[in-house]
Amino acid sequence: MINAHIEMNLNDHMVVIATYILEILKSKQGESVTETLMREFLSKNDSYTPDQFFDSLTLLYSLGFIDMQEYKVVANYV
């Protein structure tokens, strides 16, 4: 859900998680294999789950920030 609940920890919000994903993509010149991206994300942020990662990845895709090319996630802003 995009709207945050009033009692929700904002660090668990998908928009915040999506910014972490974009930061990793930026460090990789804007593209990465999906599995590699997920492993790096989860290793840096051990409080998050794969479900949260994919929910945030879906949000980024639906807003047009990223595209998928075969097995790679490609950022559109780079």
N, CA, C and O atoms as a GROMACS GRO file, in nm:
protein
  312
    1MET      N    1   0.084  -0.117   0.000
    1MET     CA    2   0.000   0.000   0.000
    1MET      C    3   0.090   0.124   0.000
    1MET      O    4   0.187   0.131   0.075
    2ILE      N    5   0.057   0.220  -0.083
    2ILE     CA    6   0.141   0.339  -0.095
    2ILE      C    7   0.121   0.435   0.022
    2ILE      O    8   0.217   0.496   0.067
    3ASN      N    9  -0.001   0.448   0.071
    3ASN     CA   10  -0.025   0.538   0.184
    3ASN      C   11   0.024   0.472   0.312
    3ASN      O   12  -0.007   0.357   0.341
    4ALA      N   13   0.102   0.547   0.389
    4ALA     CA   14   0.155   0.494   0.515
    4ALA      C   15   0.051   0.507   0.625
    4ALA      O   16  -0.019   0.608   0.636
    5HIS      N   17   0.041   0.402   0.706
    5HIS     CA   18  -0.046   0.404   0.822
    5HIS      C   19   0.016   0.495   0.927
    5HIS      O   20   0.139   0.506   0.934
    6ILE      N   21  -0.066   0.559   1.008
    6ILE     CA   22  -0.016   0.657   1.105
    6ILE      C   23   0.080   0.595   1.206
    6ILE      O   24   0.170   0.664   1.255
    7GLU      N   25   0.064   0.466   1.238
    7GLU     CA   26   0.150   0.400   1.336
    7GLU      C   27   0.261   0.319   1.270
    7GLU      O   28   0.332   0.245   1.338
    8MET      N   29   0.275   0.332   1.141
    8MET     CA   30   0.373   0.252   1.067
    8MET      C   31   0.514   0.308   1.082
    8MET      O   32   0.534   0.430   1.083
    9ASN      N   33   0.611   0.220   1.095
    9ASN     CA   34   0.751   0.259   1.092
    9ASN      C   35   0.784   0.295   0.947
    9ASN      O   36   0.777   0.208   0.859
   10LEU      N   37   0.820   0.419   0.920
   10LEU     CA   38   0.841   0.463   0.782
   10LEU      C   39   0.958   0.392   0.715
   10LEU      O   40   0.964   0.389   0.592
   11ASN      N   41   1.049   0.336   0.792
   11ASN     CA   42   1.159   0.259   0.731
   11ASN      C   43   1.108   0.132   0.664
   11ASN      O   44   1.178   0.076   0.579
   12ASP      N   45   0.989   0.086   0.701
   12ASP     CA   46   0.931  -0.033   0.640
   12ASP      C   47   0.840   0.001   0.522
   12ASP      O   48   0.782  -0.089   0.461
   13HIS      N   49   0.827   0.127   0.489
   13HIS     CA   50   0.740   0.169   0.379
   13HIS      C   51   0.806   0.138   0.245
   13HIS      O   52   0.927   0.155   0.230
   14MET      N   53   0.727   0.094   0.148
   14MET     CA   54   0.784   0.051   0.020
   14MET      C   55   0.852   0.164  -0.057
   14MET      O   56   0.943   0.137  -0.135
   15VAL      N   57   0.811   0.286  -0.036
   15VAL     CA   58   0.876   0.398  -0.105
   15VAL      C   59   1.018   0.418  -0.051
   15VAL      O   60   1.110   0.446  -0.128
   16VAL      N   61   1.036   0.403   0.079
   16VAL     CA   62   1.169   0.413   0.139
   16VAL      C   63   1.256   0.298   0.091
   16VAL      O   64   1.373   0.318   0.057
   17ILE      N   65   1.200   0.178   0.088
   17ILE     CA   66   1.275   0.062   0.041
   17ILE      C   67   1.313   0.081  -0.106
   17ILE      O   68   1.422   0.042  -0.147
   18ALA      N   69   1.223   0.139  -0.184
   18ALA     CA   70   1.251   0.163  -0.326
   18ALA      C   71   1.370   0.258  -0.344
   18ALA      O   72   1.447   0.242  -0.438
   19THR      N   73   1.384   0.355  -0.255
   19THR     CA   74   1.499   0.445  -0.266
   19THR      C   75   1.630   0.372  -0.239
   19THR      O   76   1.732   0.402  -0.301
   20TYR      N   77   1.628   0.274  -0.149
   20TYR     CA   78   1.748   0.194  -0.125
   20TYR      C   79   1.783   0.113  -0.250
   20TYR      O   80   1.900   0.099  -0.284
   21ILE      N   81   1.681   0.061  -0.318
   21ILE     CA   82   1.705  -0.015  -0.441
   21ILE      C   83   1.764   0.076  -0.548
   21ILE      O   84   1.858   0.036  -0.617
   22LEU      N   85   1.712   0.197  -0.561
   22LEU     CA   86   1.766   0.291  -0.660
   22LEU      C   87   1.910   0.330  -0.628
   22LEU      O   88   1.990   0.350  -0.719
   23GLU      N   89   1.943   0.342  -0.499
   23GLU     CA   90   2.081   0.373  -0.461
   23GLU      C   91   2.176   0.262  -0.504
   23GLU      O   92   2.287   0.289  -0.551
   24ILE      N   93   2.134   0.137  -0.486
   24ILE     CA   94   2.218   0.025  -0.529
   24ILE      C   95   2.233   0.025  -0.680
   24ILE      O   96   2.342   0.004  -0.732
   25LEU      N   97   2.123   0.049  -0.751
   25LEU     CA   98   2.130   0.055  -0.897
   25LEU      C   99   2.222   0.167  -0.944
   25LEU      O  100   2.296   0.151  -1.041
   26LYS      N  101   2.219   0.279  -0.876
   26LYS     CA  102   2.305   0.391  -0.913
   26LYS      C  103   2.452   0.353  -0.898
   26LYS      O  104   2.535   0.392  -0.980
   27SER      N  105   2.484   0.278  -0.793
   27SER     CA  106   2.623   0.236  -0.772
   27SER      C  107   2.668   0.134  -0.875
   27SER      O  108   2.788   0.112  -0.892
   28LYS      N  109   2.574   0.071  -0.944
   28LYS     CA  110   2.605  -0.030  -1.047
   28LYS      C  111   2.582   0.025  -1.187
   28LYS      O  112   2.551  -0.052  -1.279
   29GLN      N  113   2.596   0.154  -1.205
   29GLN     CA  114   2.578   0.221  -1.334
   29GLN      C  115   2.440   0.199  -1.394
   29GLN      O  116   2.424   0.198  -1.516
   30GLY      N  117   2.340   0.181  -1.310
   30GLY     CA  118   2.202   0.179  -1.355
   30GLY      C  119   2.145   0.046  -1.396
   30GLY      O  120   2.030   0.040  -1.441
   31GLU      N  121   2.220  -0.064  -1.382
   31GLU     CA  122   2.162  -0.194  -1.416
   31GLU      C  123   2.225  -0.304  -1.333
   31GLU      O  124   2.341  -0.296  -1.293
   32SER      N  125   2.145  -0.408  -1.309
   32SER     CA  126   2.191  -0.521  -1.232
   32SER      C  127   2.099  -0.640  -1.257
   32SER      O  128   1.980  -0.622  -1.286
   33VAL      N  129   2.154  -0.759  -1.246
   33VAL     CA  130   2.072  -0.880  -1.253
   33VAL      C  131   1.982  -0.881  -1.130
   33VAL      O  132   2.026  -0.847  -1.020
   34THR      N  133   1.858  -0.920  -1.147
   34THR     CA  134   1.758  -0.911  -1.040
   34THR      C  135   1.803  -0.985  -0.914
   34THR      O  136   1.792  -0.931  -0.804
   35GLU      N  137   1.852  -1.106  -0.930
   35GLU     CA  138   1.892  -1.185  -0.813
   35GLU      C  139   2.011  -1.121  -0.741
   35GLU      O  140   2.016  -1.118  -0.618
   36THR      N  141   2.107  -1.071  -0.816
   36THR     CA  142   2.222  -1.003  -0.757
   36THR      C  143   2.179  -0.878  -0.682
   36THR      O  144   2.228  -0.850  -0.573
   37LEU      N  145   2.088  -0.804  -0.742
   37LEU     CA  146   2.035  -0.684  -0.678
   37LEU      C  147   1.965  -0.718  -0.548
   37LEU      O  148   1.984  -0.649  -0.447
   38MET      N  149   1.884  -0.823  -0.548
   38MET     CA  150   1.813  -0.863  -0.428
   38MET      C  151   1.911  -0.909  -0.319
   38MET      O  152   1.894  -0.873  -0.202
   39ARG      N  153   2.010  -0.986  -0.356
   39ARG     CA  154   2.107  -1.033  -0.256
   39ARG      C  155   2.184  -0.918  -0.193
   39ARG      O  156   2.204  -0.915  -0.072
   40GLU      N  157   2.225  -0.823  -0.275
   40GLU     CA  158   2.297  -0.707  -0.221
   40GLU      C  159   2.206  -0.624  -0.132
   40GLU      O  160   2.248  -0.578  -0.025
   41PHE      N  161   2.082  -0.604  -0.175
   41PHE     CA  162   1.986  -0.529  -0.094
   41PHE      C  163   1.964  -0.596   0.040
   41PHE      O  164   1.967  -0.529   0.144
   42LEU      N  165   1.941  -0.727   0.041
   42LEU     CA  166   1.912  -0.798   0.166
   42LEU      C  167   2.035  -0.807   0.255
   42LEU      O  168   2.022  -0.809   0.378
   43SER      N  169   2.155  -0.811   0.196
   43SER     CA  170   2.275  -0.816   0.279
   43SER      C  171   2.302  -0.681   0.347
   43SER      O  172   2.355  -0.677   0.458
   44LYS      N  173   2.267  -0.572   0.280
   44LYS     CA  174   2.286  -0.439   0.340
   44LYS      C  175   2.174  -0.404   0.437
   44LYS      O  176   2.195  -0.326   0.530
   45ASN      N  177   2.056  -0.461   0.417
   45ASN     CA  178   1.938  -0.428   0.497
   45ASN      C  179   1.878  -0.557   0.550
   45ASN      O  180   1.780  -0.608   0.494
   46ASP      N  181   1.934  -0.610   0.657
   46ASP     CA  182   1.891  -0.740   0.706
   46ASP      C  183   1.755  -0.740   0.775
   46ASP      O  184   1.705  -0.846   0.812
   47SER      N  185   1.694  -0.625   0.793
   47SER     CA  186   1.561  -0.621   0.855
   47SER      C  187   1.448  -0.632   0.752
   47SER      O  188   1.331  -0.638   0.789
   48TYR      N  189   1.482  -0.635   0.623
   48TYR     CA  190   1.381  -0.643   0.517
   48TYR      C  191   1.370  -0.785   0.463
   48TYR      O  192   1.460  -0.867   0.480
   49THR      N  193   1.258  -0.812   0.397
   49THR     CA  194   1.231  -0.945   0.342
   49THR      C  195   1.231  -0.940   0.189
   49THR      O  196   1.219  -0.833   0.131
   50PRO      N  197   1.244  -1.056   0.125
   50PRO     CA  198   1.233  -1.059  -0.022
   50PRO      C  199   1.099  -1.006  -0.072
   50PRO      O  200   1.092  -0.945  -0.178
   51ASP      N  201   0.991  -1.030   0.003
   51ASP     CA  202   0.860  -0.978  -0.036
   51ASP      C  203   0.860  -0.825  -0.042
   51ASP      O  204   0.806  -0.766  -0.135
   52GLN      N  205   0.920  -0.763   0.057
   52GLN     CA  206   0.928  -0.617   0.057
   52GLN      C  207   1.012  -0.567  -0.060
   52GLN      O  208   0.981  -0.465  -0.121
   53PHE      N  209   1.119  -0.640  -0.091
   53PHE     CA  210   1.204  -0.604  -0.205
   53PHE      C  211   1.123  -0.607  -0.334
   53PHE      O  212   1.126  -0.511  -0.412
   54PHE      N  213   1.051  -0.716  -0.358
   54PHE     CA  214   0.976  -0.728  -0.483
   54PHE      C  215   0.856  -0.634  -0.489
   54PHE      O  216   0.820  -0.587  -0.597
   55ASP      N  217   0.793  -0.606  -0.376
   55ASP     CA  218   0.685  -0.506  -0.375
   55ASP      C  219   0.739  -0.369  -0.415
   55ASP      O  220   0.676  -0.297  -0.493
   56SER      N  221   0.855  -0.334  -0.364
   56SER     CA  222   0.916  -0.205  -0.398
   56SER      C  223   0.964  -0.203  -0.542
   56SER      O  224   0.956  -0.100  -0.609
   57LEU      N  225   1.015  -0.315  -0.590
   57LEU     CA  226   1.057  -0.325  -0.730
   57LEU      C  227   0.937  -0.308  -0.822
   57LEU      O  228   0.947  -0.243  -0.927
   58THR      N  229   0.823  -0.366  -0.785
   58THR     CA  230   0.700  -0.351  -0.862
   58THR      C  231   0.654  -0.205  -0.863
   58THR      O  232   0.608  -0.155  -0.965
   59LEU      N  233   0.666  -0.138  -0.749
   59LEU     CA  234   0.631   0.003  -0.742
   59LEU      C  235   0.719   0.085  -0.836
   59LEU      O  236   0.668   0.170  -0.910
   60LEU      N  237   0.849   0.061  -0.833
   60LEU     CA  238   0.940   0.135  -0.921
   60LEU      C  239   0.907   0.111  -1.068
   60LEU      O  240   0.913   0.203  -1.149
   61TYR      N  241   0.873  -0.013  -1.101
   61TYR     CA  242   0.838  -0.046  -1.240
   61TYR      C  243   0.708   0.023  -1.281
   61TYR      O  244   0.698   0.077  -1.391
   62SER      N  245   0.609   0.020  -1.193
   62SER     CA  246   0.479   0.079  -1.228
   62SER      C  247   0.487   0.231  -1.240
   62SER      O  248   0.407   0.291  -1.312
   63LEU      N  249   0.581   0.294  -1.171
   63LEU     CA  250   0.598   0.438  -1.181
   63LEU      C  251   0.694   0.479  -1.293
   63LEU      O  252   0.711   0.597  -1.321
   64GLY      N  253   0.755   0.381  -1.358
   64GLY     CA  254   0.842   0.409  -1.471
   64GLY      C  255   0.986   0.441  -1.436
   64GLY      O  256   1.060   0.490  -1.521
   65PHE      N  257   1.027   0.415  -1.313
   65PHE     CA  258   1.165   0.442  -1.273
   65PHE      C  259   1.261   0.335  -1.323
   65PHE      O  260   1.380   0.362  -1.343
   66ILE      N  261   1.211   0.213  -1.342
   66ILE     CA  262   1.296   0.104  -1.389
   66ILE      C  263   1.225   0.029  -1.501
   66ILE      O  264   1.103   0.038  -1.517
   67ASP      N  265   1.303  -0.045  -1.577
   67ASP     CA  266   1.253  -0.138  -1.678
   67ASP      C  267   1.321  -0.272  -1.658
   67ASP      O  268   1.423  -0.281  -1.590
   68MET      N  269   1.263  -0.374  -1.717
   68MET     CA  270   1.323  -0.507  -1.713
   68MET      C  271   1.374  -0.540  -1.852
   68MET      O  272   1.301  -0.525  -1.950
   69GLN      N  273   1.497  -0.586  -1.861
   69GLN     CA  274   1.554  -0.633  -1.987
   69GLN      C  275   1.611  -0.771  -1.960
   69GLN      O  276   1.718  -0.785  -1.901
   70GLU      N  277   1.538  -0.873  -2.003
   70GLU     CA  278   1.569  -1.013  -1.975
   70GLU      C  279   1.577  -1.032  -1.824
   70GLU      O  280   1.476  -1.020  -1.756
   71TYR      N  281   1.695  -1.061  -1.770
   71TYR     CA  282   1.708  -1.084  -1.626
   71TYR      C  283   1.758  -0.961  -1.552
   71TYR      O  284   1.782  -0.967  -1.431
   72LYS      N  285   1.773  -0.852  -1.621
   72LYS     CA  286   1.830  -0.732  -1.560
   72LYS      C  287   1.724  -0.628  -1.527
   72LYS      O  288   1.625  -0.612  -1.597
   73VAL      N  289   1.750  -0.558  -1.418
   73VAL     CA  290   1.672  -0.441  -1.380
   73VAL      C  291   1.753  -0.321  -1.428
   73VAL      O  292   1.871  -0.308  -1.395
   74VAL      N  293   1.690  -0.234  -1.506
   74VAL     CA  294   1.759  -0.118  -1.563
   74VAL      C  295   1.688   0.009  -1.518
   74VAL      O  296   1.567   0.024  -1.535
   75ALA      N  297   1.765   0.100  -1.460
   75ALA     CA  298   1.709   0.228  -1.416
   75ALA      C  299   1.695   0.321  -1.535
   75ALA      O  300   1.785   0.329  -1.618
   76ASN      N  301   1.584   0.391  -1.542
   76ASN     CA  302   1.558   0.483  -1.654
   76ASN      C  303   1.620   0.620  -1.634
   76ASN      O  304   1.633   0.696  -1.731
   77TYR      N  305   1.660   0.653  -1.515
   77TYR     CA  306   1.709   0.788  -1.487
   77TYR      C  307   1.858   0.804  -1.516
   77TYR      O  308   1.907   0.916  -1.519
   78VAL      N  309   1.931   0.696  -1.537
   78VAL     CA  310   2.077   0.703  -1.556
   78VAL      C  311   2.108   0.729  -1.701
   78VAL      O  312   2.225   0.739  -1.738
   0.00000   0.00000   0.00000
